Amino acid sequence: MGMPFELNTLIVTKGNEKRQEENLFTLEKSGYRLYPIDIPVEVRHSLKSEKRANAVIKKVEWANEKTLLTYQLISLHSIN
């Protein structure tokens, strides 16, 4: 039996991100998700919303059928 996972090329926060430091955030997502690391990706509030920022993903952790994402904002397009 294989491990189900999802490949994502942007970060969708749905308002669940947590600030760790000035521009460093963590986000917990359900299921196992794979993200590109160390390259800029878009950050959006929802799939249909406009781009809010660009970020670089620093770390992806998988445990207990959840993905913990650590990312750093590199440019901000919206304050909302």
C-alpha positions in Angstrom: 0.0 0.0 0.0 1.4 3.4 -1.0 1.4 6.6 1.0 -1.1 9.2 -0.5 0.4 12.6 -1.0 -0.4 15.8 -2.9 2.0 18.0 -4.9 1.5 21.7 -4.3 3.1 24.6 -6.2 1.6 27.4 -4.2 0.8 28.0 -0.5 -2.9 28.4 0.4 -3.2 29.6 4.0 -6.9 30.0 4.6 -5.8 32.3 7.4 -4.2 29.4 9.4 -0.6 30.6 9.2 1.3 31.4 12.4 4.0 34.0 12.6 7.2 32.6 14.1 9.5 35.6 13.5 9.3 38.8 11.4 8.9 37.1 8.0 8.9 33.5 9.0 5.7 31.6 9.2 4.4 28.0 9.8 1.3 26.4 8.4 -0.1 23.0 9.2 -2.0 21.3 6.4 -4.0 18.0 6.6 -2.5 15.0 4.7 0.9 14.6 3.2 1.9 17.4 0.8 5.0 17.9 -1.2 6.2 21.5 -1.9 9.2 22.9 -3.8 12.0 24.1 -1.4 14.2 27.1 -1.8 12.5 28.6 -4.8 9.8 31.4 -4.8 6.2 30.3 -4.7 2.9 32.3 -4.5 1.1 32.7 -1.2 -2.7 33.0 -1.4 -5.5 33.1 1.2 -7.6 30.7 -1.0 -7.2 29.0 -4.3 -9.4 31.6 -6.0 -8.0 34.7 -4.3 -5.3 37.0 -5.7 -1.7 36.5 -4.9 -0.8 38.0 -1.5 2.9 37.4 -1.4 5.8 35.4 -2.6 7.6 33.1 -0.2 10.5 30.6 0.0 9.7 27.3 1.7 12.5 26.5 4.2 11.2 23.2 5.7 8.5 20.6 5.1 7.8 18.1 7.9 5.4 15.1 7.6 4.0 13.4 10.7 0.6 11.9 11.8 -1.0 12.5 8.4 -0.2 16.2 8.5 2.3 18.5 6.8 4.0 21.3 8.7 5.4 23.9 6.4 7.9 26.6 7.4 8.2 29.5 4.9 9.7 32.9 4.7 8.0 35.8 2.9 10.2 37.5 0.4 7.8 40.0 -1.1 4.3 41.2 -0.1 1.6 42.2 -2.6 -1.3 42.8 -0.2 -1.7 43.7 3.5 -5.0 41.9 3.8 
